[in-house]
Amino acid sequence: MLLLSILTIPFIAAIVLLFVKHNEKANYIAIGSSVVIMALAFNIAFNGAANFDADWILSLNARFILTADGLAKILILLTAISFPVIFITTSKNELRNRNQFLALMLFTQTGLLGVFLAGDALLFYFFWELALIPVYFLCSIWGGEKRIAITFKFFIYTFLGSLFMLIGIILVYTNTTDHSFLITSFKHANLTHGQQLAAFALFFTAFAIKMPIFPLHTWQPDAYEQSPTAVTMVLSAVMVKMGLYGIIRWLLPLFPAAAASHANFVIVLSLIGVIYASFIAIRQDDVKRLIAYSSIAHIGLMSAALFTNTSIGMQGVLIQLFSHGINVLGLWIVADIIEQQTGTRSMKALGGLAKKQPTLAILLVGFALANIALPLTNAFVGEFLIFNAIFQFNPWMGAFAGVSVVLAAIYTLNMVQKIAYGSVSDATNLMQVPNKSAQFVLMVLLGIVFVTGVYPQVLFNITADTLQQLFVK
């Protein structure tokens, strides 16, 4: 029942919030419910939980199955940490109809947790849509000036991706021996070579859009820029992981032959995206867009490592799924504090943060160092394993991927220099000390960065069983 509880709590809290008009009460309900979910997630991650299995749609032989292995645990933990962090640090931001906003956020959390727990393909698709639909409303109602056009673009991309995945699910389902949506039945489906290639293409397109990887990435920077910062945090820290999760959980185990034959193609696309996004990030003046392109680069590295089909690459990705989420959360929170207090995201208009707000500047530097995978930070462990896997797969590809390390240092340190150092600009001079709760949350996140960087074994322990179950070499 523990796995079912972690889904029902945010769903019920979201429904309650729809009837709560007082902003402070709405904040308390959202934060309180998310903290409870976080406690349950830690329990599941470190103590385990029994699987949940119940009848669902009998006519289709679909079951409501929830299961938590190491892969699910690491992403449940990331999701559960992210939402209270987001709710606390953005609780003072001006929002109309705050109760509705927070309710939609909790519906999104329910969908995300369901995606990571689902052991039935139809249930996986149901939660996939449950996670995405509230985001359309969050972006279109509370987004920036260009929100309608950007949300429409986001909708078209994700709708097509979902449609492709549904067609792929139906294709595999019709070829299962027991006409079941269980992942075990899908693994043993009687697919011809052509059917496996078609199903691989359908699933891969859906997951590639969600990550996203080149050339299906164009919706992401605009969506990040126009979305409310709280939504951007969810999209960047957690939701992009849905695509990577789908590849690990469904794509690679179900279609191993097709994945192996297309590995070079996918890795090349992923690495092109890494370098392309890194160069664009160097050219950015908008902090939000810089972080967005940085995220594309990091996801591209993870995608490339997955298709090397090596245990070291898979382990690196499992660790980096969590580490990237924590790091990008920290960067988004600092960027949001700066924007809320100065009214600008332009780095040209900023400067002198270290003189005006030294504590915030130190926190920014800490997350920036993690973003470039400095040794002793959490990202170093995952990226070291990822680069090792790509070099083992193909030294030339590894060398090409290695260029991203230099590029990441350029755009990240350039951001730090423009924001934190130099003379105090007029915009920076408007800044005041951030509220204590936001500072505390940032310090906790930075603590996670260095603790898991110095002692990554805690993350290795959580994900150990996943490596044993997967087909990696």
Residue, then its C-alpha position, 0 to 999 in steps of 0.5 A: m500500500l506504500l506505493l499506492s499511498i505515494l500516488t493518492i496523497p498528491f492526487i487528493a491534495a490537488i483536489v482539496l486545493l481546488f476548493v481552497k481560496h486562501n493563498e497561505k492555506a494553499n501553500y501549507i497544503a501543497i508544501g505539507s503534502s509534498v513533504v509527506i510524499m518526500a518522507l514516503a519516497f525516502n522510505i521506499a528508496f532505502n527500505g523498499a516497498a512491496n509491489f502493488d497489483a490490482d485489476w484495472i481494465l479487465s476487458l483489455n487485460a490491463r492491470f494496475i501494477l506498481t513496482a519500485d526497483g532501483l531505477a524507479k526509486i532514484l527517480i521517485l526520490l528526485t521527484a519527491i525532493s523537487f516538489p517541496v523545494i519548488f513549493i517552498t522557494t516560489s511560495k512568495n512569487e505573485l500568482r493569480n489563482r494560486n490554489q489552482f496553480l498548486a493543484l495542477m502542480l500536484f496533478t503533475q507530480t502524481g503523473l510523474l510518480g505513476v510513470f516511474l512506478a507503472g509496470d503495465a504499458l497502458l498504465f504507463y501511458f495513462f500516467w504519461e498523459l496525466a503528467l503532461i496535461p496539467v503542464y499545458f494549462l500551467c504554461s498557457i495560463w501562467g506563462g509569459e507574453k508568448r505563452i499561447a504560441i509556445t504552449f501550442k508548439f509544446f502541445i503539438y510536439t508532445f501530442l505527436g510523441s504520445l500518439f506515436m507511443l500509443i501506436g507502438i504500445i498497440l502494435v506490441y500488445t497485439n503480438t503478445t501471446d497472452h494479450s497483456f500490457l505487462i512489461t514481461s509480456f511485452k518482452h516476449a512478444n512475437l514481433t517480426h524484424g520489421q515490426q520490431l523496427a517500427a515499434f522501436a521507431l515509434f517508442f524512440t520518437a516519443f522518448a526523444i521528444k520528451m528528453p529532448i534530443f537533436p533535432l526534436h529539441t526546439w520546443q524546450p528552450d522556448a517552453y522553459e523561457q515562457s513557463p512560470t519558473a516553478v513549472t520550468m523547474v519541474l520540466s527541467a529537473v524531473m519531466v525530461k527524465m521521463g524520456l530517459y526512463g522510457i528508454i531504460r525501462w521500455l525501449l532497450p529491453l523490448f527491442p534489443a536488436a533494433a537498439a543495437s543496430h541503431a546505436n551509432f545513429v542515436i549516439v551521433l544525434s545525441l552528441i550533435g545535440v550536446i555540442y550544438a546546445s553548448f555553443i548556443a548556450i555560450r551565445q545566450d544573455d538570458v539566464k533561463r535560456l542558458i540553463a535550458y540549453s545546458s540541460i539539453a547538453h547534459i541530457g544528450l550525454m546521458s542518451a548517448a551513454l545509454f546506447t553504448n549498452t555497457s554497465i558502466g554507461m548505464q550506471g553513470v546515467l542512473i547516477q546522473l539522473f538524480s544529480h542533474g535534477i538536483n543541480v539544475l534545481g539549484l540553478w533555477i532557484v538562484a535564477d528565480i531569486i535574481e529575476q524576482q528581485t531585479g526584474t531581469r534575466s539579462m546577464k548584461a544588466l546584472g553584475g556584482l552579486a558577490k558584493k551585494q549578496p555574497t551568500l547567494a553568490i557562493l551558492l550560485v558558484g557551488f551549483a555552477l561548479a556542479n554543472i561543469a562536473l568538478p571533482l567532489t561534486n555529484a555530477f563528476v561521478g556520473e559524467f566520468l562513467i558516461f564519458n568512459a562508456i562513450f570512449q569504450f564504445n568509440p574513441w572518436m565519439g568519446a573525443f567529440a563528446g569530451v569537447s562538451v566539457v570545455l564548452a560547459a566550463i565556458y558558458t557556465l563560468n561566463m554566467v558566474q562572471k557576469i552575474a556574481y563579479g564586476s561592479v554592482s549594476d543598477a539591477t543588482n543594487l535592487m536585491q535584498v537578502p532572499n527569504k530564509s526558507a529559500q536560502f535554507v533549501l539552497m544550502v540543503l541542495l548544495g549539501i546533497v551535491f557535495v555529500t553524494g559527490v564525496y560519497p556516491q555509494v549511497l546512490f550506487n546502493i539504490t540503483a544496484d538491483t537495476l544493473q543486475q536486472l538489465f541486459v547490459k554487458 
